[in-house]
Amino acid sequence: MTNDLGVWTADDCALVLIDYQNEMFEVIRSETDAELVELHVRLLAKTAKAFNVPIVLSTVGVGFGFNGPTLASVQAELDGIDAIDRSSMNAFEDEAFRAAVEATGRKRLIIAGLHTEICLTFATVEALKAGYEVLYVTDAVGGRSQAAHRTAIDRLAHAGAVPTTALAVTTELFREWAGPLRDPALGVIYWYFGEVPKHTNEVGVAAAETKAAAAWAGN
């Protein structure tokens, strides 16, 4: 799927975030817990804003009163971006959502959504059918159960989407320490290095990276 253009760049993709609402977070029961999912979707949002990547944000059921809006901590990273509220579980079946994705002008989509087995999967397979390339972010999503999450991940891989992680997205779009994205990239990466040890010790952060993150935060 990525053979023609190789690794992705900030100039050829858009970020699509689907249904990061409190009600969805409450029932995550897969390997990445709700706190880490929240941290990683914030990392995706910060990355896209820092690199001027178009963002499409969507919610489901707010207008019908059975779900609340985008989680406040996630929305805070998305200043000026309004969520497209839907009634459909498949975001690509919503005309306004589909039009917003098309309006980005990008044919490569980085998609993350809750839950893995519904919101992420349905949108991704429809995007693939419509001719988009898709990266799906495995540590920024969660399912109602381990089985639901893992089965969805397998389905997406078989469908032709490509798995990645949130920090991998940041570094793939950045890649060049001497390039023009250096300062915004460091701001995002050092923010993450400062935050992730508060949530888990299963993401490695070197002592030098911790020191650099603290120094950057103090500037």
N, C-alpha and C positions, 0 to 999 in steps of 0.2 A: 504493500500500500504506500510506503514512503520512499520507494525506489527512485521515482522521477526527480524529486527535489531534495532528497536526503533529509537531514535534520530540519526541524521547523524553526522559523524565525518570527520575531515580533511583527514583521511586516506582512506575513502571509496567513495569519490565523486570527480567530476570534474566540473569546471565552464565553461559554454558555453555562449559567448557573440556574439550577431548577429546584425549586421547592425547599429552600433552606428555612423552614418554618419550625416553630417550637414543637408543634404536634408531631412533626417528623423526627426531630431529634429525640423526643421522649421515648420512642420505641426502638431505637437502634440496639441491636443485640449481636452484631457481628464483630469481627476481631479488632477493628479500629473503633474505640469507644467514642461517645458523643463529643467529649471535650477535644479529642484529637481531630475529629472530623471538623469541628468548628474552627480550630486553629488552622487546619490545612486549607479550608475554603477561604479563610481570611488571607492566608498566604497567596492563594491564587488571585484574589481580588487585588491585593497590594501589587503583585507582579504585573497584572494587566494594566493597572493605573500607572505604575511607574514606567512601563514600556509603551504606553499609548495603544494598547491592544483593545479593540472594540469589545464591549461587554453587553450581553443580553441576559437580563434577569427575569425570572418568572416565578409566580406563586400559583397555588391551586386552591380554590374554594374560599378565598377571603370574601368575595362578594356574596357568597351564599351563607356566610357566618359560621361555617364549621371548621375553619382554620384561621389562625392569625397571620399577620404579615411576616415578611422576612425577619429572621432573628436580628435583634437590634445590633449586636456586635458585628454581624455580617453587613447589614445595611450601612453601618457607620463607615465601612471601608469603601462604600459605593456612592459617595456623595454625587448628587446630580443624576443618578440613574434610578428611574422608576421601574418597579416590577410590573410585568404584564400578567394580570390575574386571569386564570383560565377555569373552565369547568371540566375540561378533558384531562384524563390521566396522561394521555400521550400529548406532550407539548406541541409536537409537529402537526397535530390535527387542529390546533388553534390558529386561525387565520392571522391574528395580530402578531403572535409569536413567530410564525413562519416568515411573515413579512419583515419583522425586525432582524431575523437572522439573514435574510437575503439582502437587507439594506446595509449590512456590514461590508458587503462586497468580497467577503473572504470565503474560500471553499474548504478551508481547513478549520475544524472546530475542536476546541478543547472543552469537553463536556463533563460536568460534575452535577450530581443531583441526588436527592433523597426521595425515595429509597432506591437502592441499587436495582432491585428486581422489578421496579415499576417505572418510576419517573426517569431514571437514567437509561434503563434498557429500552423502553419504548421510544424515547426521543432519539437514541443513538441508532437503532436499527432503521428508523424512518429517515434519519439524516443520511445514512449510508445508501439507502434506496434512492434518495433524491440526488445522489452524486457527490456528497460531501465526503471528505476524509475526516476521521474522528480519532482523537486521543481521549480516553476516559481515565479519570484520575482516581486510582483505587483506594488511596488513603484519605480522600476527601468525600467519600461516600460511605453509606452504611445500609444494612438491611434489617428487616425485622427478626431475622434469625441467621445463624451461620450458614445453614443450608441454602436459604434464599439468596444470600449475598454471593456465596461461592458459585451457585448454579448460574446466577446472572452474569458473573464475571466470565464464566466459561462460555455462555451464550454469546456474549459480546465479542469475545476473541474469535469464536467460530464464524461470526457474522462478518468479520473483517476489520473491526475496530482494534486500536492498539492501546494496550495498558501502559500507564505511566504513574508517577507519583507527583505530589505537589512541588517538592523541592526540585525534582528533575525537570519539571516545567520551567521553573525559574532559571535554572542553569542552562537548559537547552535554548531558551529564548535569548539568553545573555551571551555566554560562551567566551567572550573576548575581554580580558582584563584591561587591555589597552584601548578598548573601543569607547564610543560615546555613551554607552549605557552603564559604564563602570559605577558612577556614583549612585544613580538610582538603584542599580542592582545590589550594591553593597548595603544600602539602606534597608532593602527588603531582606536580604540574606542575614544580616546581623540582627535585625529584629527577630527573625525566626530562631536564630541561635540563642538569643536571650530568652525567648518564650518557651521553646520546646522542652528544656530540662524541668520546667515547672509542672509538666504533664506526664513525662515518661523518661525513663533512663534507657529505653530501647532504641533511641535515635542518637547516634554518636555525634558528640560535639567535642572537639579537641580543646585542651586548656588554652592554647593560643587563640583559638576561635572565640572562646568565651571572653578572653581578655580583650580581643579586638572588638567584639560586640559591645562590651561595657564602655570601652573608650569611645566608640562611635556614638553610643547613646548619650555620652557626656558632652559631646561637641555641640 
